[in-house]
Amino acid sequence: MAESRQRKEKQREQVRQLLAESRSDSLLLEVGDLNSVPGLIETLNSLTQGIDENVLVELKGKFDLQRYQEHICQYISDEPVKLRDIPAIIENYRLDLIWRFVAVIFLEHQHLVDIRQQGQIIWVSKHADRQGQDIFGETDEINGLEGFAC
């Protein structure tokens, strides 16, 4: 039995060594030069030009990030919940789902929720506090969310 364990350990060590030897060298990339591709800057700029101001005025005031954050935080816990299972707060379900998605993206960036995608399903849960992971310090003070937590 001891001999069998030793053989298995020797095999594991050989596999570890083989995997270590098969690693690629570090990849060093230079900073991209937008001017290296003719017309790229103009094309990127055109993506934000020509937006009808009437559309922007119509959308302004309809999305209340703080309201969506508070609403989402009421329905999540440590156990993941499907984003679609969080109730809508406006009549237009499709638009509400878009606003919920936008809100969870902001909440994840603030380290207040964790999101995970599994196929077409987006799972949302309270952020698992991982000590030492937050390199920026107190995230509740970032972007005007002082004291906000789920």
Order of alpha helices (4+ residues) and beta strands (2+ residues): alpha-alpha-alpha-alpha-beta-alpha-beta-beta
